[in-house]
Amino acid sequence: MTTALITGASAGIGAAFAQELASRGMNLVLVARSQNKLEDLARSLRSQYRVKVDVIAQDLTASNAATTIFETTQAKNCTIDLLINNAGTGDYGDFAERDRAFQLQIIQLNVAAFVDLTHQFLQPMRQRRSGSIINLASVAAFQSMPYFSIYAATKAFILSFSEALWAENRSYGVHVLAVCPGSAGKQFFQQAGFPPTLVELSSVVETSAEVVVRDALNALEKRHSIVIPGNLGNQILATLPRFIPRDWVASFWKLVLGAQR
């Protein structure tokens, strides 16, 4: 029986991945900061699907977090067949006015920990010549977004990095997929500090976590390098910026995202 490791597994897309994969008979390693939420989810999945579910309560912004997670799985003799890098966060506002330490923390979570986890779990996958990695990017990856600058930039990194790894690792039997959803719910935007009007506007590109997971797993089976889940609005947000001057795109998002400041 195969095993998947999911970061940011306690809620949202991460929890939806856990639910779907457990229903398919996969064992799981769930990673997030909240021990209680992880344990509650793990108990539910064990009861429903009779699969093995391990829990690692770990803040990915902590020093050596990825090494701690990797070494914990090694100590448990747990082979990770599917790595899902889902954990991430964002912050709304003028970059120069936002807390510097928190901006660096976002980069640590969205990029540094993500790269470290990928590197450590990719090594044994290449040695076995099998395995898969799903990386959660965003439609924000396709454009710069004033007042959401760090988040969009980190997602652009994830998209570019994932596509490169897809090409590098196919000959080793390892598949890498970038998943670029729109909004998977209003809670993320509320936590990021968006004004209420913009939180409501996010529903235009909202896609349920279950649809994101469904489309991601279908794309993984087809060995695609990238998938944009959900409705036509997400496809437009990802595609249209390719045909418009980049300064126009940035100016447009400044008007939209800055309107409520």
Rosetta silent file (secondary structure, phi, psi, omega in degrees, C-alpha in Angstrom):
SEQUENCE: MTTALITGASAGIGAAFAQELASRGMNLVLVARSQNKLEDLARSLRSQYRVKVDVIAQDLTASNAATTIFETTQAKNCTIDLLINNAGTGDYGDFAERDRAFQLQIIQLNVAAFVDLTHQFLQPMRQRRSGSIINLASVAAFQSMPYFSIYAATKAFILSFSEALWAENRSYGVHVLAVCPGSAGKQFFQQAGFPPTLVELSSVVETSAEVVVRDALNALEKRHSIVIPGNLGNQILATLPRFIPRDWVASFWKLVLGAQR
SCORE:     score description
SCORE:     0.000 S_00000001
   1 L     0.000  134.160 -176.839    0.000    0.000    0.000 S_00000001
   2 L   -82.078  163.379 -176.615    1.397    3.417   -0.961 S_00000001
   3 E  -129.773  135.931  176.459    1.872    6.392    1.361 S_00000001
   4 E  -115.037  139.129  172.901    1.305   10.110    0.793 S_00000001
   5 E  -108.639  127.982 -175.704    2.739   12.947    2.873 S_00000001
   6 E  -123.682  122.952  172.821    0.619   16.116    2.895 S_00000001
   7 E   -91.303  156.100 -175.786    1.693   19.463    4.324 S_00000001
   8 L    60.483   40.368 -168.888   -0.938   21.937    5.470 S_00000001
   9 L   -87.195   -5.139 -171.222   -3.126   18.892    6.018 S_00000001
  10 L   -79.828  -14.161 -177.002   -5.313   20.108    8.866 S_00000001
  11 L  -160.545  171.611  171.760   -7.839   22.043    6.737 S_00000001
  12 H    59.817 -136.752 -176.445   -8.843   23.168    3.247 S_00000001
  13 H   -63.149  -38.328  179.589   -7.161   21.592    0.223 S_00000001
  14 H   -60.752  -45.848  178.641   -4.755   19.602    2.392 S_00000001
  15 H   -66.438  -34.790  178.185   -7.578   17.960    4.333 S_00000001
  16 H   -66.956  -39.137  173.582   -9.461   17.319    1.075 S_00000001
  17 H   -59.849  -45.498 -179.187   -6.405   15.534   -0.339 S_00000001
  18 H   -59.877  -44.530 -179.733   -6.218   13.449    2.824 S_00000001
  19 H   -62.133  -46.929 -176.908   -9.893   12.490    2.588 S_00000001
  20 H   -68.386  -44.041 -177.766   -9.716   11.512   -1.080 S_00000001
  21 H   -68.624  -37.821  176.203   -6.451    9.588   -0.867 S_00000001
  22 H   -62.874  -38.131  178.877   -7.580    7.697    2.246 S_00000001
  23 H   -65.446  -21.182  177.231  -10.772    6.731    0.396 S_00000001
  24 L   -92.196    2.949  176.067   -8.507    5.226   -2.288 S_00000001
  25 L    90.150   13.811  178.962   -6.699    3.143    0.310 S_00000001
  26 L   -85.079  139.281  169.209   -3.510    5.196    0.660 S_00000001
  27 E   -74.476  157.503 -172.714   -1.712    5.468    3.966 S_00000001
  28 E  -134.594  149.196  164.584   -0.995    9.031    5.040 S_00000001
  29 E  -121.736  115.649 -175.261    1.474   11.222    6.873 S_00000001
  30 E  -102.174  128.915 -177.457   -0.264   14.467    7.828 S_00000001
  31 E  -123.730  130.973  173.349    1.815   17.571    8.550 S_00000001
  32 E  -169.901  177.903 -179.659    0.635   20.901    9.991 S_00000001
  33 L   -77.403  -34.732 -171.279    1.171   23.094   13.050 S_00000001
  34 L   -87.493  107.666  178.015   -1.930   22.042   14.974 S_00000001
  35 H   -60.596  -43.743 -175.810   -1.495   18.697   16.734 S_00000001
  36 H   -64.081  -45.458  179.708   -5.151   18.613   17.827 S_00000001
  37 H   -63.819  -40.836  178.851   -6.590   19.235   14.366 S_00000001
  38 H   -63.977  -42.995 -179.222   -4.290   16.636   12.831 S_00000001
  39 H   -65.108  -40.166  177.755   -5.180   14.036   15.441 S_00000001
  40 H   -61.352  -45.720  179.409   -8.913   14.641   14.948 S_00000001
  41 H   -64.974  -42.621 -178.841   -8.563   14.219   11.177 S_00000001
  42 H   -61.096  -44.151  178.846   -6.347   11.159   11.581 S_00000001
  43 H   -60.554  -43.475 -179.925   -8.847    9.432   13.886 S_00000001
  44 H   -61.915  -44.428 -177.790  -11.666   10.101   11.444 S_00000001
  45 H   -69.390  -39.106  177.390   -9.737    8.741    8.468 S_00000001
  46 H   -61.648  -42.617 -178.075   -8.555    5.644   10.309 S_00000001
  47 H   -67.733  -42.559 -176.694  -12.116    4.895   11.374 S_00000001
  48 H   -72.049  -43.162 -166.409  -13.649    5.511    7.941 S_00000001
  49 H  -118.986   -3.179  178.124  -11.091    3.868    5.671 S_00000001
  50 L    57.250   41.162  176.769   -8.954    1.562    7.823 S_00000001
  51 L  -109.434  163.197  176.437   -5.725    3.118    6.592 S_00000001
  52 L   -84.112  128.984  179.568   -2.579    3.984    8.518 S_00000001
  53 E  -131.045  115.712  174.856   -2.360    7.681    9.341 S_00000001
  54 E  -101.081  153.025 -177.098    0.678    9.214   11.036 S_00000001
  55 E  -124.123  132.834  173.615    0.758   12.764   12.320 S_00000001
  56 E  -126.543  108.111  177.494    3.692   15.174   12.442 S_00000001
  57 E   -84.706  108.884 -173.746    2.943   18.479   14.164 S_00000001
  58 L  -149.072  129.401  172.811    5.538   20.823   12.697 S_00000001
  59 L   -82.643  115.804 -175.555    5.752   24.530   11.946 S_00000001
  60 L   -72.720   -9.242  175.122    7.360   24.685    8.513 S_00000001
  61 L   -85.622   -6.221  179.759    8.762   28.150    9.190 S_00000001
  62 L   -75.173  153.017  177.915   10.979   26.689   11.921 S_00000001
  63 L   -61.534  133.898  177.065   14.659   26.062   11.292 S_00000001
  64 L    62.424   25.074 -179.859   15.340   22.593    9.849 S_00000001
  65 H   -60.757  -43.820 -178.289   11.611   21.782    9.719 S_00000001
  66 H   -63.055  -40.517  178.368   11.954   19.811    6.487 S_00000001
  67 H   -64.609  -40.217  177.207   14.825   17.753    7.893 S_00000001
  68 H   -59.162  -45.138 -179.751   12.794   16.997   11.017 S_00000001
  69 H   -65.151  -46.704 -179.059    9.905   15.758    8.880 S_00000001
  70 H   -61.810  -46.267 -178.595   12.133   13.694    6.599 S_00000001
  71 H   -67.127  -31.134  176.164   14.034   12.117    9.478 S_00000001
  72 H   -64.899  -43.275  177.642   10.779   11.326   11.288 S_00000001
  73 H   -66.159  -36.570  177.909    9.509    9.375    8.274 S_00000001
  74 H   -64.206  -42.120 -179.476   12.872    7.607    8.009 S_00000001
  75 H   -64.106  -29.726  179.001   12.740    6.614   11.669 S_00000001
  76 L   -87.616    4.069 -175.588    9.285    5.152   11.097 S_00000001
  77 L    53.574   42.002 -175.543   10.559    3.222    8.032 S_00000001
  78 L  -103.154  114.917  177.449    7.916    5.081    6.056 S_00000001
  79 L   -86.935  121.970 -179.294    8.443    5.262    2.288 S_00000001
  80 L   -92.799  113.237 -179.773    6.781    8.366    0.825 S_00000001
  81 L   -90.105  -27.307 -179.594    5.386    7.605   -2.628 S_00000001
  82 E  -136.567  119.553  175.571    3.498   10.890   -3.048 S_00000001
  83 E  -104.218  126.002  178.144    4.599   14.222   -1.598 S_00000001
  84 E  -116.614  103.626  178.000    1.982   16.990   -1.600 S_00000001
  85 E   -84.867   92.773 -174.561    3.476   20.408   -0.867 S_00000001
  86 L  -109.556  -26.201 -174.811    0.294   22.247    0.046 S_00000001
  87 L   -61.490  136.793  178.423    1.207   24.469    3.004 S_00000001
  88 L  -177.282  162.379  178.840    1.338   28.177    2.213 S_00000001
  89 L  -151.917  172.503  179.519    0.116   31.603    3.254 S_00000001
  90 L  -147.343  176.771 -177.598   -0.131   35.203    2.064 S_00000001
  91 L  -150.255  127.074 -178.402   -0.478   38.761    3.312 S_00000001
  92 L   -91.169  135.774  173.353   -2.501   41.649    1.852 S_00000001
  93 L   142.303  171.610  177.099   -1.142   45.181    1.777 S_00000001
  94 L   -65.939  121.617 -174.262    1.520   47.565    0.524 S_00000001
  95 H   -52.000  -45.811 -176.284    4.801   45.640    0.788 S_00000001
  96 H   -64.766  -20.980 -177.805    6.760   48.599    2.210 S_00000001
  97 H   -97.832   -9.508 -176.833    4.169   49.030    4.959 S_00000001
  98 L   -85.618  162.268 -179.202    3.857   45.393    5.999 S_00000001
  99 L   -65.220  122.254 -175.492    5.807   43.706    8.771 S_00000001
 100 H   -61.820  -43.708 -177.792    9.218   42.729    7.393 S_00000001
 101 H   -61.663  -38.062 -179.965    9.612   39.645    9.595 S_00000001
 102 H   -69.990  -35.671  177.040    6.247   38.280    8.475 S_00000001
 103 H   -61.881  -41.727  178.424    7.118   38.791    4.792 S_00000001
 104 H   -68.272  -32.545  177.236   10.288   36.761    5.300 S_00000001
 105 H   -65.975  -38.913  176.996    8.276   34.127    7.151 S_00000001
 106 H   -60.919  -44.105  179.086    5.960   33.791    4.142 S_00000001
 107 H   -64.227  -38.397  177.497    8.976   33.213    1.886 S_00000001
 108 H   -60.734  -44.152 -178.745   10.314   30.638    4.344 S_00000001
 109 H   -73.611  -50.827 -171.716    7.021   28.736    4.271 S_00000001
 110 H   -76.072  -23.970 -175.348    6.043   29.150    0.612 S_00000001
 111 H  -122.775  -60.761 -170.915    9.510   28.706   -0.895 S_00000001
 112 H   -63.267  -49.909  179.363   12.375   27.643    1.385 S_00000001
 113 H   -65.327  -37.314  178.858   10.590   24.840    3.278 S_00000001
 114 H   -61.049  -47.083  179.353    8.898   23.771    0.058 S_00000001
 115 H   -65.411  -43.097 -178.313   12.239   23.460   -1.776 S_00000001
 116 H   -62.877  -46.447  177.779   13.866   21.674    1.166 S_00000001
 117 H   -60.442  -44.340 -179.147   11.073   19.104    1.459 S_00000001
 118 H   -60.969  -45.299 -178.083   11.110   18.509   -2.284 S_00000001
 119 H   -62.985  -44.589 -175.278   14.863   17.981   -2.367 S_00000001
 120 H   -70.156  -39.650 -178.745   14.938   15.566    0.552 S_00000001
 121 H   -83.352  -20.933  177.805   12.021   13.385   -0.566 S_00000001
 122 H   -68.612  -34.438 -177.755   12.997   13.510   -4.246 S_00000001
 123 H   -55.772  -55.987  179.316   16.309   11.739   -3.586 S_00000001
 124 H   -66.095  -29.547  176.063   14.824    8.378   -2.517 S_00000001
 125 H   -62.227  -44.150  179.173   12.144    8.634   -5.206 S_00000001
 126 H   -65.398  -36.965  178.653   14.847    8.888   -7.880 S_00000001
 127 H   -65.453  -37.984  178.004   16.727    5.988   -6.327 S_00000001
 128 H   -80.022  -15.976 -174.924   13.566    3.847   -6.433 S_00000001
 129 L    59.961   40.405  175.066   12.729    5.243   -9.874 S_00000001
 130 L  -162.764  150.802  177.758    9.158    5.861   -8.757 S_00000001
 131 E   141.174  165.711 -179.324    7.172    8.514   -6.957 S_00000001
 132 E  -142.899  150.248  176.661    5.143   11.671   -7.462 S_00000001
 133 E  -132.576  125.744  174.605    5.181   15.241   -6.157 S_00000001
 134 E  -109.907  123.591 -179.698    2.214   17.622   -6.264 S_00000001
 135 E  -113.561  125.800 -179.217    3.048   21.282   -5.669 S_00000001
 136 E   -85.479  108.817  172.618    0.290   23.792   -4.928 S_00000001
 137 L  -100.200 -134.348 -177.396    0.852   26.980   -6.888 S_00000001
 138 L  -174.777  159.990  170.739   -1.981   29.361   -7.867 S_00000001
 139 H   -63.565  -20.115  175.478   -3.455   31.321  -10.755 S_00000001
 140 H   -63.744  -17.996 -178.937   -1.599   34.191   -9.068 S_00000001
 141 H   -65.570  -18.617 -173.562    1.582   32.566  -10.403 S_00000001
 142 H   -91.921    2.691 -175.856    0.845   33.903  -13.885 S_00000001
 143 L  -159.772  151.983  171.789    0.939   37.605  -12.997 S_00000001
 144 L   -76.647  146.477 -175.211    2.387   40.150  -10.596 S_00000001
 145 L  -134.870   95.522  174.948   -0.152   41.315   -8.032 S_00000001
 146 L   -53.775  142.772 -177.370    0.359   44.618   -6.201 S_00000001
 147 L    71.977   -0.365  171.956   -0.748   44.444   -2.545 S_00000001
 148 L  -141.677   36.382 -164.542   -0.373   40.664   -2.755 S_00000001
 149 H   -66.464  -45.502 -176.873    3.172   40.781   -4.061 S_00000001
 150 H   -66.696  -44.029 -179.573    5.000   38.192   -1.952 S_00000001
 151 H   -59.630  -51.276 -178.341    2.293   35.553   -2.349 S_00000001
 152 H   -61.522  -40.207 -179.657    2.083   35.918   -6.140 S_00000001
 153 H   -65.987  -40.714  179.040    5.865   35.920   -6.473 S_00000001
 154 H   -67.482  -34.028  178.308    6.273   32.772   -4.375 S_00000001
 155 H   -72.081  -32.273  173.275    3.603   31.002   -6.423 S_00000001
 156 H   -63.297  -40.392  175.988    5.383   32.022   -9.638 S_00000001
 157 H   -59.933  -47.670 -178.252    8.504   30.417   -8.193 S_00000001
 158 H   -59.764  -43.180 -179.497    6.599   27.223   -7.400 S_00000001
 159 H   -63.098  -50.968 -178.823    5.169   27.019  -10.915 S_00000001
 160 H   -62.281  -45.261 -179.847    8.499   27.568  -12.667 S_00000001
 161 H   -61.448  -43.798 -177.944   10.365   25.249  -10.303 S_00000001
 162 H   -65.847  -42.133  178.892    7.768   22.487  -10.663 S_00000001
 163 H   -63.694  -37.874  177.162    7.759   22.596  -14.455 S_00000001
 164 H   -64.830  -43.478  179.665   11.561   22.345  -14.466 S_00000001
 165 H   -67.426  -33.782  175.473   11.476   19.362  -12.104 S_00000001
 166 H   -56.037  -45.894 -178.797    8.788   17.716  -14.246 S_00000001
 167 H   -70.764  -38.616 -177.014   11.214   17.779  -17.176 S_00000001
 168 H   -68.231  -31.980 -165.915   14.265   16.741  -15.126 S_00000001
 169 H  -107.785   -1.848 -179.646   12.717   13.734  -13.433 S_00000001
 170 H   -59.318  -39.212 -177.893   10.561   11.960  -16.016 S_00000001
 171 H   -69.892  -14.105  177.221   13.437    9.678  -17.000 S_00000001
 172 H   -95.723    4.199 -179.599   13.755    8.633  -13.335 S_00000001
 173 L    77.649   15.145  179.820   10.122    7.546  -13.124 S_00000001
 174 E  -110.436  129.191 -178.237    9.219   10.491  -10.865 S_00000001
 175 E  -109.144  135.433  179.682    6.357   12.754  -11.853 S_00000001
 176 E  -120.870  131.417 -177.397    6.005   16.384  -10.697 S_00000001
 177 E  -127.969  131.440  171.488    2.771   18.353  -11.065 S_00000001
 178 E   -97.909  127.575  179.135    2.033   22.041  -10.431 S_00000001
 179 E  -109.088  124.957 -173.301   -1.569   22.718   -9.393 S_00000001
 180 L  -121.649   77.229  179.127   -2.783   26.286   -9.966 S_00000001
 181 L   -79.248  165.341  166.713   -6.221   26.825   -8.403 S_00000001
 182 L   -85.519 -136.324  177.841   -8.041   30.102   -7.966 S_00000001
 183 E   -75.640  132.545  174.710   -9.722   30.692   -4.647 S_00000001
 184 L  -105.071   20.303  179.097  -10.510   27.544   -2.667 S_00000001
 185 L   141.293  158.113 -175.075  -12.609   29.481   -0.169 S_00000001
 186 H   -75.667  -20.102 -174.509  -12.918   32.837    1.569 S_00000001
 187 H   -60.212  -40.463  179.892  -11.087   31.784    4.724 S_00000001
 188 H   -58.516  -46.593 -177.795   -7.662   32.107    3.099 S_00000001
 189 H   -69.057  -33.507  175.144   -8.323   35.695    2.014 S_00000001
 190 H   -64.797  -43.983  179.671   -9.737   36.581    5.414 S_00000001
 191 H   -66.234  -30.664  179.921   -6.641   35.228    7.135 S_00000001
 192 L   -79.186   -5.724  175.965   -4.441   37.161    4.691 S_00000001
 193 L    88.364   21.588  177.938   -6.155   40.396    5.756 S_00000001
 194 L   -68.896  145.109  173.837   -8.126   41.211    2.614 S_00000001
 195 L   -62.041  150.861 -177.328  -10.901   43.821    2.965 S_00000001
 196 H   -52.185  -39.242 -179.114  -14.416   42.272    3.083 S_00000001
 197 H   -62.308  -40.550  179.173  -15.302   43.533   -0.425 S_00000001
 198 H   -73.537  -31.507  174.645  -12.288   41.762   -1.937 S_00000001
 199 H   -60.408  -43.998  178.179  -13.017   38.625    0.070 S_00000001
 200 H   -66.105  -37.561  179.645  -16.450   38.542   -1.567 S_00000001
 201 H   -63.404  -27.899 -178.581  -14.905   39.232   -4.993 S_00000001
 202 H   -62.295  -19.865 -179.266  -12.725   36.128   -4.613 S_00000001
 203 H   -65.611  -17.598  178.637  -15.829   33.985   -5.108 S_00000001
 204 H   -60.492  -35.858 -179.165  -15.635   34.763   -8.854 S_00000001
 205 H  -113.394   23.412 -177.622  -12.738   32.307   -9.151 S_00000001
 206 E   -73.691  134.509  176.049  -13.693   30.090   -6.227 S_00000001
 207 L  -131.377  132.197 -177.881  -13.221   26.367   -6.696 S_00000001
 208 L   -64.051  151.998  178.461  -14.070   23.871   -3.992 S_00000001
 209 H   -59.112  -34.863 -179.592  -11.199   22.009   -2.382 S_00000001
 210 H   -65.566  -38.323  177.862  -12.761   18.763   -3.561 S_00000001
 211 H   -69.204  -40.066  176.763  -12.688   19.907   -7.211 S_00000001
 212 H   -57.502  -46.995 -179.523   -9.069   21.036   -6.845 S_00000001
 213 H   -64.554  -45.326  179.813   -8.137   17.594   -5.524 S_00000001
 214 H   -58.246  -49.841 -177.902  -10.130   15.771   -8.206 S_00000001
 215 H   -66.707  -35.714  179.249   -8.564   17.740  -11.055 S_00000001
 216 H   -65.289  -46.310 -178.207   -5.086   17.451   -9.547 S_00000001
 217 H   -68.976  -34.073  174.892   -5.222   13.679   -9.197 S_00000001
 218 H   -64.469  -42.480  179.234   -6.644   13.295  -12.703 S_00000001
 219 H   -66.347  -36.768  178.231   -3.802   15.415  -14.096 S_00000001
 220 H   -62.728  -42.611  179.017   -1.267   13.387  -12.111 S_00000001
 221 H   -62.826  -32.169 -179.430   -2.563   10.170  -13.647 S_00000001
 222 L   -87.908    0.996  177.852   -2.199   11.715  -17.118 S_00000001
 223 L    62.603   34.240  174.378    1.363   12.833  -16.349 S_00000001
 224 L   -74.037  158.438  176.796    0.640   16.497  -17.016 S_00000001
 225 L   -90.953  -21.816 -175.256    3.127   19.114  -15.791 S_00000001
 226 E  -152.144  147.327  173.051    0.458   21.637  -14.782 S_00000001
 227 E  -141.594  140.972  175.629   -3.268   21.810  -14.136 S_00000001
 228 L  -113.976   97.772 -174.417   -5.588   24.784  -13.570 S_00000001
 229 L   -71.049  160.217  168.073   -8.583   23.371  -11.692 S_00000001
 230 L    93.490 -150.047 -166.169  -12.085   24.729  -11.714 S_00000001
 231 L   -86.724  179.401 -177.838  -14.090   27.096  -13.836 S_00000001
 232 H   -61.367  -32.061  179.501  -13.459   29.199  -16.930 S_00000001
 233 H   -58.200  -39.559  177.865  -12.582   32.215  -14.788 S_00000001
 234 H   -65.579  -40.714  178.814   -9.465   30.458  -13.534 S_00000001
 235 H   -62.508  -40.741 -179.856   -8.417   29.577  -17.080 S_00000001
 236 H   -66.047  -44.416 -179.813   -8.832   33.200  -18.139 S_00000001
 237 H   -61.864  -31.485 -179.235   -6.820   34.515  -15.176 S_00000001
 238 H   -83.857  -28.859 -171.905   -3.998   32.138  -16.016 S_00000001
 239 H   -97.063  -42.859 -173.322   -4.003   32.608  -19.792 S_00000001
 240 H   -57.461  -40.347 -178.523   -4.909   36.227  -20.543 S_00000001
 241 H   -59.835  -18.489  179.439   -1.817   37.818  -18.920 S_00000001
 242 H   -69.894  -20.229 -173.696    0.368   36.056  -21.505 S_00000001
 243 H  -110.492    7.705 -177.532   -1.094   38.243  -24.242 S_00000001
 244 L  -123.953  140.089  176.263   -1.092   41.612  -22.436 S_00000001
 245 L   -51.384  137.929 -172.436    1.925   43.820  -21.623 S_00000001
 246 H   -63.286  -33.085  179.195    3.105   42.998  -18.121 S_00000001
 247 H   -69.352  -29.215  175.234    2.947   46.595  -16.908 S_00000001
 248 H   -65.976  -43.082 -179.378   -0.718   46.714  -17.955 S_00000001
 249 H   -62.328  -45.841  179.680   -1.424   43.577  -15.918 S_00000001
 250 H   -62.684  -39.916  179.434    0.323   44.984  -12.854 S_00000001
 251 H   -66.464  -38.890  177.599   -1.548   48.273  -13.211 S_00000001
 252 H   -60.278  -48.090 -178.098   -4.864   46.448  -13.526 S_00000001
 253 H   -69.390  -27.663  174.794   -4.297   44.492  -10.320 S_00000001
 254 H   -63.639  -40.929  178.006   -3.190   47.644   -8.532 S_00000001
 255 H   -65.717  -45.411 -176.652   -6.584   49.167   -9.344 S_00000001
 256 H   -68.401  -52.103 -174.259   -8.523   46.052   -8.333 S_00000001
 257 H   -79.767  -20.183 -179.597   -6.622   45.126   -5.172 S_00000001
 258 H   -95.425   -2.877 -173.823   -5.938   48.698   -4.105 S_00000001
 259 L   -64.274  -29.370 -174.934   -9.498   49.956   -4.524 S_00000001
 260 L   -99.708    7.805 -178.765  -10.477   49.197   -0.923 S_00000001
 261 L   -76.461    0.000    0.000   -7.350   50.574    0.752 S_00000001
